[in-house]
Amino acid sequence: MSYADQVFVSMCKDILENGTSTEGEKVRPKWEDGTYAYTIKKFGVVNRYDLSKEFPALTLRRTAIKSCTDEMLWIWQKKSNNIHDLGSHIWDSWADEDGSIGKAYGYQMGVKHIYPEGEMDQVDRVIYDLKQNPYSRRILTNIYVHKDLHEMNLYPCAYSMTFNVTKKPGDDKLVLNAILNQRSNDVLAANSWNVCQYAVLVHMLAQVCDMQVGELVHVIADAHIYDRHVPMIKELISRPQYPAPKFWLNPDKHDFYDFTPDDVKLLDYQYGPALGKIPVAV
Protein backbone atom coordinates (compact mmCIF):
# COMPACT_ATOMS: atom_id res chain seq x y z
CA MET A 1 0.00 0.00 0.00
CA SER A 2 1.04 3.61 -0.50
CA TYR A 3 3.41 4.88 2.19
CA ALA A 4 1.92 8.36 1.75
CA ASP A 5 -1.51 6.97 2.69
CA GLN A 6 -0.09 5.40 5.83
CA VAL A 7 1.57 8.67 6.86
CA PHE A 8 -1.58 10.66 6.14
CA VAL A 9 -3.91 8.32 8.03
CA SER A 10 -1.56 8.20 11.04
CA MET A 11 -1.25 12.00 11.09
CA CYS A 12 -5.01 12.54 10.85
CA LYS A 13 -5.75 10.04 13.63
CA ASP A 14 -3.15 11.70 15.84
CA ILE A 15 -4.64 15.15 15.25
CA LEU A 16 -8.21 13.95 15.88
CA GLU A 17 -7.32 11.91 18.97
CA ASN A 18 -4.55 14.01 20.54
CA GLY A 19 -4.86 17.48 19.02
CA THR A 20 -6.07 20.64 20.69
CA SER A 21 -9.13 22.64 19.63
CA THR A 22 -9.19 26.36 18.88
CA GLU A 23 -12.97 26.55 19.33
CA GLY A 24 -13.95 29.76 21.09
CA GLU A 25 -10.49 31.25 20.74
CA LYS A 26 -9.51 34.33 18.74
CA VAL A 27 -8.85 33.06 15.21
CA ARG A 28 -8.44 34.83 11.85
CA PRO A 29 -10.05 32.53 9.22
CA LYS A 30 -13.76 32.58 8.52
CA TRP A 31 -16.10 30.47 6.41
CA GLU A 32 -18.05 31.98 3.52
CA ASP A 33 -21.03 32.55 5.81
CA GLY A 34 -18.91 34.66 8.18
CA THR A 35 -18.64 31.99 10.87
CA TYR A 36 -15.23 31.62 12.49
CA ALA A 37 -13.32 28.60 11.21
CA TYR A 38 -11.98 26.64 14.17
CA THR A 39 -9.51 23.78 14.00
CA ILE A 40 -8.16 20.74 15.78
CA LYS A 41 -4.39 21.11 15.62
CA LYS A 42 -1.08 19.45 16.37
CA PHE A 43 2.17 21.31 16.82
CA GLY A 44 5.40 20.21 15.20
CA VAL A 45 4.37 17.42 12.82
CA VAL A 46 7.29 15.89 10.90
CA ASN A 47 6.73 13.46 8.01
CA ARG A 48 9.51 11.85 5.97
CA TYR A 49 9.18 10.52 2.42
CA ASP A 50 11.90 8.57 0.62
CA LEU A 51 11.39 9.68 -2.97
CA SER A 52 13.79 7.01 -4.22
CA LYS A 53 11.32 4.35 -3.12
CA GLU A 54 7.97 5.78 -4.20
CA PHE A 55 6.17 8.97 -5.09
CA PRO A 56 4.13 10.32 -2.14
CA ALA A 57 0.72 10.75 -3.79
CA LEU A 58 -2.34 9.71 -1.81
CA THR A 59 -4.44 6.90 -3.22
CA LEU A 60 -7.28 7.60 -0.75
CA ARG A 61 -8.28 10.27 -3.27
CA ARG A 62 -6.68 11.74 -6.36
CA THR A 63 -4.03 14.42 -6.20
CA ALA A 64 -4.08 16.48 -9.39
CA ILE A 65 -0.38 16.23 -10.22
CA LYS A 66 -0.39 18.64 -13.18
CA SER A 67 -2.30 21.32 -11.25
CA CYS A 68 -0.08 21.14 -8.17
CA THR A 69 3.00 21.18 -10.42
CA ASP A 70 1.60 24.23 -12.21
CA GLU A 71 1.31 26.10 -8.90
CA MET A 72 4.84 25.10 -7.89
CA LEU A 73 6.23 26.30 -11.24
CA TRP A 74 4.18 29.51 -10.92
CA ILE A 75 6.19 30.23 -7.76
CA TRP A 76 9.58 28.71 -8.53
CA GLN A 77 9.89 29.06 -12.29
CA LYS A 78 7.65 31.95 -13.36
CA LYS A 79 8.29 33.70 -10.02
CA SER A 80 4.88 35.26 -10.38
CA ASN A 81 2.49 36.76 -7.86
CA ASN A 82 -0.34 37.18 -10.37
CA ILE A 83 -3.14 34.64 -10.69
CA HIS A 84 -3.40 35.30 -14.45
CA ASP A 85 -0.13 33.35 -14.79
CA LEU A 86 -1.66 30.36 -12.97
CA GLY A 87 -3.76 27.64 -14.55
CA SER A 88 -6.06 27.09 -11.55
CA HIS A 89 -8.27 29.32 -9.41
CA ILE A 90 -6.93 28.33 -5.99
CA TRP A 91 -5.52 31.79 -5.32
CA ASP A 92 -8.52 33.80 -6.51
CA SER A 93 -9.73 34.60 -2.99
CA TRP A 94 -6.46 36.35 -2.15
CA ALA A 95 -5.98 38.30 -5.39
CA ASP A 96 -6.76 41.97 -5.94
CA GLU A 97 -8.64 43.38 -8.94
CA ASP A 98 -5.45 43.17 -11.04
CA GLY A 99 -4.83 39.54 -10.09
CA SER A 100 -1.93 40.26 -7.74
CA ILE A 101 -1.49 38.51 -4.36
CA GLY A 102 1.00 41.18 -3.29
CA LYS A 103 4.68 40.72 -2.49
CA ALA A 104 4.21 37.04 -1.73
CA TYR A 105 5.42 33.66 -3.00
CA GLY A 106 6.73 34.05 -6.56
CA TYR A 107 7.50 37.73 -6.04
CA GLN A 108 9.98 36.85 -3.30
CA MET A 109 11.57 34.08 -5.37
CA GLY A 110 12.29 36.56 -8.15
CA VAL A 111 13.97 39.24 -6.04
CA LYS A 112 17.65 39.57 -6.98
CA HIS A 113 20.27 39.36 -4.23
CA ILE A 114 23.96 40.17 -4.34
CA TYR A 115 26.40 37.32 -3.73
CA PRO A 116 30.19 37.08 -4.18
CA GLU A 117 29.47 35.18 -7.42
CA GLY A 118 27.14 37.87 -8.73
CA GLU A 119 23.46 38.86 -8.64
CA MET A 120 20.96 36.01 -8.49
CA ASP A 121 17.45 35.31 -7.24
CA GLN A 122 16.84 32.50 -4.74
CA VAL A 123 15.99 29.84 -7.32
CA ASP A 124 19.05 30.48 -9.44
CA ARG A 125 21.21 30.54 -6.31
CA VAL A 126 19.93 27.10 -5.31
CA ILE A 127 20.66 25.65 -8.75
CA TYR A 128 24.09 27.34 -8.83
CA ASP A 129 25.07 25.91 -5.43
CA LEU A 130 23.73 22.43 -6.16
CA LYS A 131 25.94 22.34 -9.24
CA GLN A 132 29.00 24.18 -7.91
CA ASN A 133 28.93 23.63 -4.13
CA PRO A 134 26.71 20.56 -3.54
CA TYR A 135 28.01 19.90 -0.03
CA SER A 136 27.24 23.41 1.14
CA ARG A 137 25.00 23.57 4.21
CA ARG A 138 23.64 26.93 3.07
CA ILE A 139 21.42 25.89 0.16
CA LEU A 140 17.97 27.17 1.08
CA THR A 141 15.17 29.54 0.20
CA ASN A 142 13.04 31.72 2.46
CA ILE A 143 10.04 33.75 1.35
CA TYR A 144 8.79 34.80 4.81
CA VAL A 145 10.23 38.32 4.49
CA HIS A 146 9.03 40.43 7.41
CA LYS A 147 9.55 43.82 5.79
CA ASP A 148 7.11 42.81 3.01
CA LEU A 149 4.45 41.00 5.06
CA HIS A 150 2.21 44.08 5.12
CA GLU A 151 2.10 43.91 1.31
CA MET A 152 1.20 40.22 1.13
CA ASN A 153 -2.47 39.28 0.75
CA LEU A 154 -1.68 35.99 2.52
CA TYR A 155 1.44 35.25 4.53
CA PRO A 156 3.38 32.31 3.05
CA CYS A 157 2.35 28.91 4.46
CA ALA A 158 5.11 26.88 2.80
CA TYR A 159 7.89 29.38 3.35
CA SER A 160 11.23 27.62 3.18
CA MET A 161 13.07 24.81 1.40
CA THR A 162 16.44 23.57 2.64
CA PHE A 163 18.46 21.33 0.33
CA ASN A 164 21.11 18.88 1.49
CA VAL A 165 23.23 16.59 -0.67
CA THR A 166 24.48 13.18 0.42
CA LYS A 167 26.18 10.25 -1.27
CA LYS A 168 25.58 6.52 -0.98
CA PRO A 169 28.65 4.33 -0.43
CA GLY A 170 29.88 2.90 -3.72
CA ASP A 171 27.63 5.17 -5.82
CA ASP A 172 29.09 7.98 -7.92
CA LYS A 173 25.84 9.92 -8.23
CA LEU A 174 24.95 12.42 -5.51
CA VAL A 175 21.60 12.30 -3.69
CA LEU A 176 19.39 15.38 -3.33
CA ASN A 177 17.38 15.69 -0.11
CA ALA A 178 15.16 18.55 1.04
CA ILE A 179 13.22 19.89 4.00
CA LEU A 180 9.95 21.72 3.36
CA ASN A 181 9.01 24.05 6.22
CA GLN A 182 5.41 25.14 6.68
CA ARG A 183 4.10 27.44 9.39
CA SER A 184 0.57 26.18 8.74
CA ASN A 185 -1.03 23.31 6.85
CA ASP A 186 -4.71 22.66 6.12
CA VAL A 187 -4.48 18.87 6.25
CA LEU A 188 -7.53 18.08 4.13
CA ALA A 189 -7.24 20.77 1.47
CA ALA A 190 -3.49 21.15 1.13
CA ASN A 191 -1.35 18.44 2.72
CA SER A 192 -1.06 15.98 -0.17
CA TRP A 193 -0.99 18.88 -2.63
CA ASN A 194 2.04 20.44 -0.93
CA VAL A 195 3.86 17.13 -0.48
CA CYS A 196 3.41 16.22 -4.14
CA GLN A 197 4.38 19.58 -5.59
CA TYR A 198 7.60 19.77 -3.58
CA ALA A 199 8.38 16.13 -4.34
CA VAL A 200 8.11 17.13 -8.02
CA LEU A 201 10.45 20.06 -7.37
CA VAL A 202 13.06 17.76 -5.83
CA HIS A 203 12.78 15.41 -8.82
CA MET A 204 13.19 18.32 -11.24
CA LEU A 205 16.18 19.83 -9.47
CA ALA A 206 17.83 16.44 -9.11
CA GLN A 207 17.49 15.81 -12.83
CA VAL A 208 18.77 19.30 -13.71
CA CYS A 209 21.78 18.85 -11.41
CA ASP A 210 22.50 15.22 -12.41
CA MET A 211 21.60 13.79 -9.00
CA GLN A 212 19.35 11.10 -7.59
CA VAL A 213 16.33 11.91 -5.45
CA GLY A 214 16.53 11.18 -1.75
CA GLU A 215 14.31 12.22 1.15
CA LEU A 216 11.71 14.94 1.38
CA VAL A 217 11.12 15.90 5.01
CA HIS A 218 7.92 17.85 5.65
CA VAL A 219 7.98 19.96 8.82
CA ILE A 220 4.66 21.52 9.83
CA ALA A 221 4.45 23.92 12.77
CA ASP A 222 0.62 23.92 12.87
CA ALA A 223 -1.01 20.89 11.22
CA HIS A 224 -4.76 21.35 11.49
CA ILE A 225 -8.12 19.94 10.52
CA TYR A 226 -10.90 22.51 10.22
CA ASP A 227 -14.11 21.86 12.14
CA ARG A 228 -16.18 21.48 8.96
CA HIS A 229 -13.58 19.08 7.53
CA VAL A 230 -13.71 16.53 10.36
CA PRO A 231 -16.48 14.32 8.86
CA MET A 232 -14.72 14.35 5.48
CA ILE A 233 -11.39 13.41 7.05
CA LYS A 234 -12.98 10.54 8.99
CA GLU A 235 -14.55 9.17 5.82
CA LEU A 236 -11.33 9.65 3.83
CA ILE A 237 -9.02 7.80 6.23
CA SER A 238 -11.42 4.85 6.39
CA ARG A 239 -11.08 4.16 2.67
CA PRO A 240 -9.16 1.31 0.99
CA GLN A 241 -5.55 2.05 0.10
CA TYR A 242 -3.79 1.16 -3.15
CA PRO A 243 -0.16 0.80 -4.24
CA ALA A 244 1.70 4.06 -4.85
CA PRO A 245 1.75 5.30 -8.44
CA LYS A 246 4.95 5.48 -10.47
CA PHE A 247 6.31 8.95 -11.16
CA TRP A 248 7.41 9.97 -14.66
CA LEU A 249 9.43 13.09 -15.38
CA ASN A 250 10.36 13.99 -18.94
CA PRO A 251 13.99 12.76 -19.20
CA ASP A 252 14.74 15.16 -22.06
CA LYS A 253 14.49 18.28 -19.88
CA HIS A 254 17.76 19.42 -18.27
CA ASP A 255 17.03 23.11 -17.75
CA PHE A 256 14.69 23.90 -14.86
CA TYR A 257 13.11 26.72 -16.88
CA ASP A 258 12.09 24.32 -19.64
CA PHE A 259 9.78 22.19 -17.48
CA THR A 260 6.00 22.44 -17.87
CA PRO A 261 3.18 20.58 -16.08
CA ASP A 262 3.01 18.28 -19.10
CA ASP A 263 6.46 16.95 -18.20
CA VAL A 264 5.09 15.08 -15.17
CA LYS A 265 2.81 12.05 -14.98
CA LEU A 266 1.61 9.56 -12.39
CA LEU A 267 1.48 6.10 -13.96
CA ASP A 268 -0.68 3.20 -12.76
CA TYR A 269 -2.44 5.59 -10.40
CA GLN A 270 -5.34 3.99 -8.53
CA TYR A 271 -7.32 6.21 -6.19
CA GLY A 272 -10.61 6.56 -4.36
CA PRO A 273 -13.55 8.77 -5.40
CA ALA A 274 -13.57 12.54 -5.10
CA LEU A 275 -14.76 14.00 -1.80
CA GLY A 276 -16.89 16.65 -3.41
CA LYS A 277 -16.53 20.38 -2.73
CA ILE A 278 -14.21 21.07 0.18
CA PRO A 279 -15.09 24.31 2.00
CA VAL A 280 -12.08 26.62 2.28
CA ALA A 281 -11.67 29.10 5.12
CA VAL A 282 -10.32 32.53 4.16
Secondary structure, DSSP 8 states (H G I E B T S, - for coil): --HHHHHHHHHHHHHHHH-EE-TTS----B-TTS-B--EEEEEEEEEEEETTT-----SSS---HHHHHHHHHHHHTS---BGGG-SSSTTGGG--TTSB-BS-THHHHH--EEETTEEE-HHHHHHHHHHH-TT-S--EEE---GGGGGGBSS--SEEEEEEEEEE-TT--SEEEEEEEEES-EEHHHHHHHHHHHHHHHHHHHHHHTT-EEEEEEEEEEEEEEEGGGHHHHHHHTTS------EEEE-TT--SGGG--GGGEEEES--------------
